[in-house]
Structures are given as structure tokens and as C-alpha cells.
Amino acid sequence: MNKVKFLMFALAATIAVSCVNDPTSEQHSKTDAVIANKFVNTSQSALPGSLLIYVDEESADVLGASERGTRSGVSSIDDVVATIGATALDYALNMPVVTDVDREYGFHRWFEVRFPEDANIDEVAMQFAQLKEVQRVEFNTLLVQPKPQAHVVDMDALAAATRADAPYFNDPMLELQWHYKNTGNKKIHPEALEGADINVEPAWDYVKGNRDIIVAIVDEGVDYRHPDLKDNMWTNDKELNGAEGVDDDGNGYVDDIYGYNFVPGTNGKLTWDEKSVTGDPNDDDVGHGTHVAGTVAAVNNNGIGVAGVAGGSGNGDGVRLMSCQIFSAGRNAPLSTNADAIRYAANHGACILQCSWGYPKEYNPQNDDEYEQQRGLQQDAIRLFINTKNCAALDGGIVIFAAGNDAMACSSYPAAYNEFISVTAYAPNGLPTTYTNYGPGCNVAAPGGDYYANLSTMQWEESGLVLSTLPNNTYGYMPGTSMACPHVSGIAALVLSHALELGKTLSLSQLKTILLTSVNDIDSRLTGTYETILGKMNLNSYKGKMGTGTIDAYRAIMALRGTTCYAAEVGKEVEIDINKLVGDGNLSMKVLKSVEIPADVATRLGITDSAVFGNKLYLTCTKAGGGVITMHAVAGGDSVGGGSTMGGMDIAIELAIIARPNNDREGWL
């Protein structure tokens, strides 16, 4: 992207006729370069009548001390404000009080100028860029909201889709959530592949959530009244117990009880089912934020609806959801609104930033250098979030993005930036979805769901999409990397919840490493072509480009605990040599005395037989899943010492078995 493309004609007169030896011309060129370098982005997809300016420290102090309105107290800025007929000049972020942290991140130097929408925004930007007091100029780019169609679930489908084994919790729709445990149920999806899921049920044996973990849902508003969400909503107690219409805690946001609606033109109250302000029904709210929130932390084991990845056990122990609304009824959030929402999340306790949105294509940076060089307000806000420690188990905040739904061979930005996790999407058949972005910038894959194309009837079936909460006490299906992303946010919340219980503190790097290495293989299945209603997908194009693999919640918990994982293929006997599991893989243990396989693990994995010979264990798993077994061996002899026997020491080695299906696709392609 050429940041100064829009300057070409404005500067042509001073550049095109310049003479090489003319010192005046050289000075003009230097001045032009300085001005051009002030621009963060271009005016494409910008909010009309709005501009963000970043001023020097001295001007910021003068502006901050002034009443502002349409006058700043800085004469050069006031001259431009008067010339363009500005209607407002104020802090770009909601700052009733400028804190030391705000000064550290330069928020007090960012101002928004509002002016008539029919004004030439490029010309206005040029006037501000020419001022020495203005160091950066940023167009208030409108972000892109994914708009998947929501399919309200048919309750009668429950009976038709019942799985063979009992779901982990009593939430009646859990058995339809193939993305948590895929049993290969063909009533859910004709090509469903057992084990193509996040393997969360065995992770719930160790942790189900923790109230001290707060996930900020930066999206459409979350329906905090939903019976499957209300008990896991974050609450601002001063506002909850305060007077309506009053900023009880003095943070600049009135009635921000469960979060806040940052969308310009609203009154700050959260919404989730508004009709479009444009009159276009395609711009109506779709329940996107509520759906995302349900995947992260719908209340588990409450006898209703669906389950959430980190929704707890039904005993008030789920992670909490903070609604930071940036989209509403056809109003797309500009960068300033988005930055305000992110700053709010950092300042009010969130440690996970859940982001299923992106930049418009015409604004999208082409690489990380370009993203960093933009030096915009949003980047400053995200930097604050990353550096803010709001959880005892993590030294900062983690940012998780959807990779994008354009079927592009790269992640979209901001997701692609190397400090954020970018999530791609796969379907119930374990293959990439038809829409997912893939390639550079993509970090890990999670279930996003895809329509099943019934080629005989040419009908779309939605049961292979992701099932979650929708506004007004409903439930439904949606597809997208938007739906894949909250699976990763939920697993991150589980890992941090368990870290709190274990008294561990992770660095941000350690948490990212756990998430991106706790994966199962997808690449070995990405060969040949796959027929869809849209035509043939060349699966070879996706090999090595969906991220490190498909994320596995159980592996993530085992990684945190330091428990070795062993991959077993469903239906195939495996030989486990205890000497290869620990140390450098060359231990000298002659005797494997016994193996403890808990009954629930044997049932979950369908372990029908196991045997010990020498230092090796042989077993067969007939079901996909995970579970921990304990192997007892003798260290330093052929038998355990004690009493009249001189021998070795009994040691116990925990081993997490991860059983997944084989990679043969021949049967259903």
C-alpha cells in the first residue's frame, strides 16, 4: 500500500518541475518528504468528516488545558480548524482524566477533528500535515465486520443427532457441538470425521474456567440477558449498584455495567438486535458478538442450551465476558472507536482480547513493517493491552484474531501481525473451509464450520457450522474464522484458569508457545482435490499454510502441567517404550511393572486391551479423545528394593494419550 498515493497530485507542482541543482527545489522535496511521512494511512474506507491528529507534547498540554470545542489554543491548529469549518476538536479517546498511563502511551496527544462530511478529506489532512505541531495524521478508517448468516437451531434436531456416548455436561445441545467433540456422527455432517475437534472434554477433567479470567469480546454487543451467558458476564459493580444515567465510577462511561457500546451515534448502551440505520436489511445486527461469546464461555452444566469452552461447571466458576461493542446496525467502527474499546478492556481487567474483525482490503498492510510504520492510534491501544497485567497467571494481555474469510493465500491484518494469534478455520471433515484465509501470517487452525453441499439436491446444510448462543434466548449456527477464533480464546482462558489453580505465572511468549504447539496434524490430509458445491478445492494449496496444526485443548492443559503427550491412532495397536518417553529418549529401564488406566479414561478412549512386556506397553484405542495413564517402572534394577531385597526404585510416569483418527480420506472423497 502506498501511503502517500493521495498526495501525488497535491504535490505535483512542487515535484514535477524541480531542478536538480536548485536548492529551493531540494528544500521543497525535503519538506514534501517530511509531510508525506506524517501520514499513517490513506483516505480509502475512511469515516467522512473525521480525522485523527497526533500533536507534539507542548501542543497536547495546551489542547488538554483548553475547553476545546472548536478552539484548541494553538494558533496554527485553530487557523486550520476555522478554515475547514470544524464542528468539534477533542481527545480521540474518552479521557475525563488523563492518567500517567495515558501519557506513557501518548493517548493525550491524539485528537479527533470533526468537520462537514462533504469536505475533501484529503485536502483537510494535507492542511494539518503541514503544521509543525502535528506529527502524525491518521484517517479514521472504518473496520470490517463479518456478516455470516445466523441459522436458529431447530430443537427437533436434537433427537436426530444424539451421539452414542453421554456428553460431558448436561447442556442439551452439547451433543450438536461437534467442534468440541466430533464423534463422526453423519447425522450432523455426512462427512464428519471423528476427532476433528478441539478435544476439550478431557481438558475439562482438569479445569473448567476461573472467574479471575476476563475475556473482552470486541464485536457486536453481547446479549448479557441471555440465560446461557448472564452468569458469566463481567460486571462493573459501581455502575451495577449505582444510579441509572450517572457515571458512578467516574471513568467517562455512563452505565457501563457489562461493558460499553463504543459505536458513534449510540448512547453507550449495549445492543445486539438492532435494525440497520441504513435501511439495508443486510446491515441488521446478526448476533455475531453473542455467538462468539457463547463459544468462549456459555455457562456449562446448567441444563440449558450449549456449552462454552471455558464456561465453568455450572457452579459460578466460568471465565467472565466483557462486551466491548464496536459494531451496531450497519455502523462500522472507525479506528478511534476501536482503540477506545481496547483501552477500556485493558483498563478494566481483561487479559484476553477476542477479535473477529479486520481491516478493509484497500487499507490492509502488506507486511509487518508496514503495519508497524502506520504508528496509529489503534496500535498504541493494542500495545497498552499487551503490556497490561490483569491476571496473576500472565505477565500481559494476549490478542487473538480471526484470519479472515476471503479465501486469500495470506492472513488479513491486523491478524497477520506477528505479535497476535491468527486463527484459520476447518470443517467437520477436518479439511479447510471453503472461505478461510491461509498462508503467511496464519498461526493455528480451529473449527469454523462450513455448509455441507448436498450435491444431489444442491441444498446447503447448516448443521456442520458452529453452534452457539444468539440474542433473545435463542441458539443457532454460524460459519467463519470469526467462529474459529473464540475456540482459541476459550482454550487460552482454560490454560490461564489452570495456571491460576497451579500457582503458575506464564510469560506472554510461553502462553503463545503452548497454544501454537498444542496441536494435531492437518497437513497429511491436504492432498488431492475435494469436490464442493462451489467447485473443486485443491487441498495441496493449503498444505503447510493453515498454521501449526489444529488446536487441541487437552494438549494445551498437558503442556501447562508438563505432562508428556503420546499420539495414538484410533483402531491401531501402539507400542509405547517407556525408555523413549523421558530424558533424552535413551533411558535404561528394564522393567515396566504396571500401568494404571482409570476406568473413565478406558471408556473415553475405548481401550479394549492392553499388555505389558518388559519395558513396553501395548494398547489399542478405539475412540478419539484423550486421557492420562500412569506407568510404574523400576529405576536401577530388575525389581523394587526394600526389606531383604536390594533393588531399584519405583517411579511413576504420567502419560497423556491423545487418540486421533487415521489420515485415510479414501472412504469418503
N, C-alpha and C positions, 0 to 999 in steps of 0.2 A: 504494500500500500504506500503510495506517495503522499506523505503528509502535507506537502506544500503544493499539491496539484492545483488547488483552487487559487493559489497566489500568482499563477503564471501570467495571466492577463493583466492583473493589477500591477505587476512589477515589470511588465514587458518594456515599457517606455524607458525605464532606467537601466535595463539589462541589454536589450537587443541592439542599442546604438552605442554601447560603451566602447571606448578606445583602450587598447592595451596599455598605452603609456600615459593615459590621462589619470592623474592622481585623484581628481574629483570622482571619476568613474569608479576607481578602485575603492574609494571610500563608500560610494553608493552600494557597491557589491557586498562589502563587509556589513554594511547596515542591513541590506536585504537578507543576508545570511543570518544575522542575529535575530531579525524579526521572524524569519521562517522557522528558526529553531525554537521559538516560543510556543508554536502550535503543537498541542498534544495529539490532535486527531483532525479529521476533516468534517465538513458540514453534512455529509451524507447521513441520512437517518437521524438527524438531529431534531430535538424539540424546538419548534418555531418560537421565536420571541424570547429565547433564553440563552444565556452564555455564562460560562464559569471562568473567572479570572483569579489568578494566584498572584498576590501582590508582595512586595518586599516587606520586611519586618516593620520598618518605620511607618509605612502606609497602613499596614494592618493595625498598628496601635492607634493611629488617627481614626481609621474607619471604625474600629471597635469602640472608641470613646464617643463617636458621633451618634446622633439619633438616626442616622442613615435615611431610611425612606427613599428619597431620590437624590440625596446630597451626602457626600462622603467626608467632606472636609479636606480632601486632597484636590487641589485646584485642577490639575490636569485630568484627573478622572471625572471630576464634576463637569468639565467642559464637554467631554465626550458624552456623558450621561445626558446633558442638556441637548446636545446636537441630535442624538438618536431618539429623543423623547421617551427616555426610560420611565417606566412606571414603578419600579422597585429596585432597590440595591440593598442586599442583606447577606448575612452569612449563608453559605451554601448548605450548611448543616444546621440542625436545630440545636443551638447552644445558648440557652438562657444565661449560663455561666461558663466562661472559658476556663477549663481546668489546666493544670500543668501537663496532663497527658495530651490534651488538645493542642497545646503549644508544642509539645515534643514531636507530634506528627504533622504539625503545620496546618491543622484544620482551621485555625483562626486567621489564616492567610487566604483561604478560599472564599470567594464571594460569588453570588449569583446576581446577574443583572437581568431584569425583565424589561422588555420593550415591545412595541407593537409587532404582532406576528407577521404582518405583511412587509416588514423591513427586510432588506437584503442582509441576511445573517453573516455572510462572508465579509461584506463591507464593514459591518459593525465590529466583527472580530479584528479586522485589519486596523481599525482606529484604536482599539485597546492595545493591540500588539505593538503599536508604535510608541507607546508610553514606556518610559524607563522604569516607572514604578510597577508595571505589570510584567511579571517574569514568566508566566505561562497562561495560555488561552486554551480552554477546552470547550468544544461543542458538547452540549448536553444530550449525548446520543441516547436514543430510545432502545432499550433492551428488547430481546425477542422472547416471547412467551410461547412455549409449546402448546398446541391446541389439539390433543388427542380427543377423539370422541369417547364419551363415557357410556358404557352399557350397564344399566342397572341389572343386578343379578336376579335371575328367576329362582325363587325359593324352591320351586318344584324340582329344580335340577339337583338339589342335594341328594335326594334318594337315588337318582340315576348315577351319581358319581361316587357313591360310597366306596372307600378303599377297604382293602382286605383287613388291615390291622387297625387297631384303635388309634386315633390321633392323640398326640401328647397332651393337649389341653381339651377342655370341654367346649371350646368355641365351635359352634356347629358348622361354620364354613371353612374351618381349618383344612378339612379334607379336600376342599377345592383349591387350596393354595399350593398348587404343585411346585411353586417356586421355593417353598420351604422343604417339602419332601415330595419328590417326584417318584411315584410308585410304578410309572409306566402305564397308568390307567388310560386305556384307549377311549373311555367314555368322556374323558376330559380333553384329550387330543389324540387323534388317530395315530400319530407318530410319536407319542410320548415315550421318552427314554428314561428308564429307571435310573435314578441317581443324577439326573440333570437338574440340579437344585443347589441351594446354598448349604445343605446339610446342617440345619440349625437345631433339629430336635436333640441330638446327643449333646450339643453345646448347652442346651437348657438344663441338662443334668448338673451343670456346674454353676451357671449364672443365668438369671432371667432379666436382670435390669438393676438399676440403682437410682434413687431419687436425686442423688447429687450430680447426676449427669444430665445436662441440659442441651438439647439439640434445637438449633434455630432453623425453622422452616422458612426460607426466603423464597416466597412463592405467592400464589393467590392466598387469600385468608384461609385459616383453618377453622372449621366449624367446631368451636370449643364446647358447644352444647351436645354434640353427638354422644350418645350413651356409651360408645366404644372408645371415646377419646377423652371425655371430660375429666376422668380421674387421673389422667396422665398429662394434663395441661399444666404448664408453668404458670404461676400466678404472682402478680405484684401485690403483695398483701396490703401495702399502704393504700393503693388505689382500690383494691377489693373492699376494704373496710372503710373507705373514705366517702366523700360526697360526690355524687354524680355531677359531671361537668366542671369539676375542680381538679387542678393539678396538685393532688395531695402530697406527692413526694418531691415536687419542685424540679422534676427532670426535664420539663418542657413539653411533656406529652400528657394530654388530658385523658383520663380513664384508660390508661394502658394496662389493663388487668391481665390479659392473656398474651399480650404483645401489642402491636400497633399497626394501623393501616397508614403506610407512608406515601400512598399514591396521591399526587397533587389533585386538588379539587374534591377531596373527601374530607370528612370531619375527624378522621383518625380512628373511627370505629371499624373493627374487623368485619368484613363481608365475604361471602362465598357463593352467593347465588343471584347476583345482580344481573339484570338485563343490560345489554350493550348501550352505552351512551351514544354510539354512532348510529344506532338503528339497525345495524347489521347483526342478524342472529348468530353469525359465525363468531362474533366478538363477545357473546354472552359468557359469563363465568361457567366453567365446566367442572368445578370441584377439584381442580388439579392439586391445590395445596392440601386439601383434606385427604385426598387419595394418597399423596406422598407421606403425609403424617401418619396415616394408618399403617403403612408398611414399616415405618420406623418403630412405632410404639402404640398401636392399638392395644387396649387392655386385654391381657391374656387370661384365660381360665375364668371368665366371668359369665359363661353360659350363653353369651350372645355373639352374633356376628363373626368377625375374623380375629386372627391373632396378629400381633406385631413382633418384629424381630427382637426388640428389647422392651416388650410391653409388660414385663413382670410376671407374677404368678397369680394375680387377682387379689393380692394382699397389700396393695398400695406400694409396690416396690418396682414399678416400671420407671424407665427414664422419663424425663419431662420434655414437653414440646412447647417451644416458644414460637408464636406466629408473627413473623416479620413480613407483612404483606406489601408486595411491590407491584402487583397486577390487580386490576379490577375493571370488569365490564368494558373491555376494549381500550382501557387506558394502560398503555405500556409504560413501565417505569423508565425515567431517564437516569443517567448515571448519578446525579446528585441524590435522588431518592434512594437508589440502591445503596450508595455509600452511607447514607444516614441509617438505613436499616442494618447494615453490617456493623457500624459503630455502635448502634443500640444493642445488638446482640453481644458484642464484646463487653460493653459496659454493664450488662445485666446478667452475666453469669454463664452464657453459652460457651461450650468448648468444642462443639461440632457445628459447622456451617454447612447445611444441606441446600445445594443449589442446582435445581433442574431448570436452567435457563441459559441463555448465551447472548453473544453479540450478533447483530445483523451481518450478513455475508460481506456487504460492501465495507464494513468497518473492521472486519476481522484481521488482526495482525497475521503476518506470515511466519513469524518465528518468535522465540522468546526475547531476543534482543529488541525487536520492535515493540513487543508488549511492555518491556521494562522502560524503553525510551519514551513511551507515552506519558509516564510520570503523572498520571491523572489522579483525580480525587478518589476514584474507586480503589485504585491500587494502594493509596495511603490508608484507606479504611480497612482493606483486607490485611495489610501489614500490621495494623493495630490488632486485629483479631488473632492473627497468628502468634503475635508476641504477648498476648494477654493470658495469664494463667488463671483460669476459672475453675480448675478441677485439680484436686490434690494428686490425681493419678497421671497428670500430663503437664508438661512444662510450657504449654502454649495452647493454641487452638488449631484444629485440623479442618481443612477446607476440601469439600468433596463435590465434584461437578458431574453432570451428565455430559457424555462426549458429543452428543448431537444426533439428530435424526435425518440427516441429509444424504445418507449412504455415501459420504465422501471418504476418500482414502486418507484421511487425517482427522484428528480431533478438532473440534471448533475451539475457539478461545471464549472465555478465559480458561476453560477446562484443560486446554493443552499445555498451559504453563507448568514448568517442571516442579513447582512447589505445591501444586494442587493435584488431587487424585481425579483422574478422568475415567469414567465408567462406560464401557460398551455394553451391548445387550445381546442376550441369546434367547432362543425359543425353547418350548418344552421338548423338542427333539435334540436339544444340545447343540444346535447349529446357530450361527449368527442370524440375527433377524434381518429381514429384507431392508430395513431402514437404517440400521446402526452405522454410525461413523466408525472407522477403523484405521489403523496405521499409526504414523508418528503422533506422539502426544497421548495415545491411549494407554492406560495403565493396567486395568483389570476388567474382567467381564462378570456380569451378574444378570439374573433373569429380568428381561424387559417384556417378554411375551410377544407373540405375533399371531395374526389371524391365521387360521388354518384355511387354506383354499381347497374347497371341495370341488375338484376338477370335473366331476360328473354332473354336478348341479350348478357349478360356477357361483357358489354361495360362500360367503365369509362366515366362519365360526369364531366366536369370541372367547370360548372357554379356555383357550390357550394364552389369553392375555393375563395380566397381573390383577388379582382380586384384592380389593381393599375398601376402605371406608369412603363414602361420598356424603355430601351435605344432606341435612334434614333427615337423619336417621335412615339413610339408605346405604347400599353397598353396590359395588359394580366393578367392571373390568376396564382397564386402560392399557395401551401399549406404549412403549417408548424407552429411550435411555433415561428419561425422566423417572420411569418406574424402576429401572435397574439401579439408579443412583441411591435411593433410600435403603436398598438392601445393604449396600456398603456402609452407609451412615449408621444403620442399625447394628451391623457387626462391630463397627468401631465403638459404638456405645456399649455393646456387650463386653468387649475387651477392656474398656476403661472401667466398667462396673466391676468386673472380676479383679482388675488390678487394685481397685479400692479395697475390696474384700481381703486381698492378699497383702495389702500394705505396700504395694509397689508403685513407684513413680517412673513413668516412661518419658523418654525424650520424644519430641515430635518425629524425629528420624526413626526411632525404634518402633513407634506405632505404625508408621508408614511401611516399614520393613515387614512387620507382622502381617499387615493387610495384603501386601503385594506378593508375599511369598507363601501365604496360606491358601494355596490354590490347587485345583485339579486340572488335568490335561484337557485341552480342547484341540490343539493343533493336529494331533494324529488323525482326527476325524475330518479334517478340512482338505479333502482331496476329491477330485471329480466335479460333477455338476449336480445341482439339485433343482428339480422342477417345481416352480411355484406358479400361482395364477398370474404373476407379473412376468413370467418367463423363466429362463434358466439362470440360476445363480452359479457362478464359477467359484466354488469353495476354495480353490487354490489361491485365489486373490486375498483371502483372509488369513492364510497361514502365517503365524508369527506376528499378526497385526491386531489381535483382539486384546492385547495386554499380556500379562504374565500367565494368565490362565483363568479359570472360573473360580471365583472366591468361595471359600469353604469356612463357615463359621466355627465348626468343630476344630479344624486345623488351627484356626486363629487362637482359640482358647488353649489348645495344647501347646502352641508356640509360646504363649504367655507363661504357661506353667512349666515350660522346659521339658515337656514330655515328648519322647521320640514318637514319630508317626510312621506307620508302615502301610503302604498301599497294597491292597489285595484286590484281585479281580474276581467279581461275582461269578460263582459257579466253578471256579478253578482252585484246585488244591495248591496251597502255597507252602513253601519250606522256609522257616524262619530260623536262621542261625544266630543264636544269642551272641556269639563272638563278634558278629558284624554290626551289632546294634549300638555299641558304646565304644568309648575311647577312639582309637584310630581305625577301628574295624578289624583289628588283629589280636583280640584278646585270647587268652589261653584258659578257657573254662571248659573242663571236660564233661561236667555233669549238669544237666538241666533236671533238677529234682522234680518240680511240679509246676503246673500252671493254673492260676485261678481265673476262671471265666465266669463273671457274675451272671446269674440267670437272666437278668434283663438284657444284658449285652448279647448273650447267646440267642435270645429270642429276636432281638432287634436285627442282628446280623444273619440270622438263620444259620448259625453254626451247628451243623448236623453231626460232625465228627471231628475229633482232634486226638492227636497222639504225640508222645514224647519219645524220641530215640536219641540217646547220647546227649549232645548239646543242641539238638534241633527240635523245633516244634512244627508239626504238620496240622493244618486245619483248612476247612473249606467254608466260605461264607456264601450263602445262597440269596442274601438280600443286601441291597445297598444301604449304607449308613456308617455309623462309627461307634466305637466303644473301647474302653480301656481294659486290658487284661494285665495280670501281674505274673511275671515269670520268676521263679525261685531257682537260683543256681548256686553252685559251690565254688567259692574262690579260694584257690590254694590247696587243692587236693581232690580226692575222689569221693570223699564223704565229709559230712559236717563233724567238726571236732566237738569234744565235750566229754566229761566223765573220764572213762578209761580209754577214750578214743582220741588219738591225735589226728587232727584233720583240718579241713578248711573252714571257711566262714560262710554262713548262709546270707545271701544277698537277694534283694527283691528289686526287679527292674520293671517299671511301668512301661507299657507299650500301647499306644493308641492305634487301633486297627481302623483304617479308612477303606471301606469296601465300595468299589465303584464298578459299573458295568464294563464289559469289554468294548473295543472300538470298532466292531464289525458292523458296518451300515448296510450290508448287502441285503438283509432281510426286508428292508422297507424302502429302499431307494427305488 
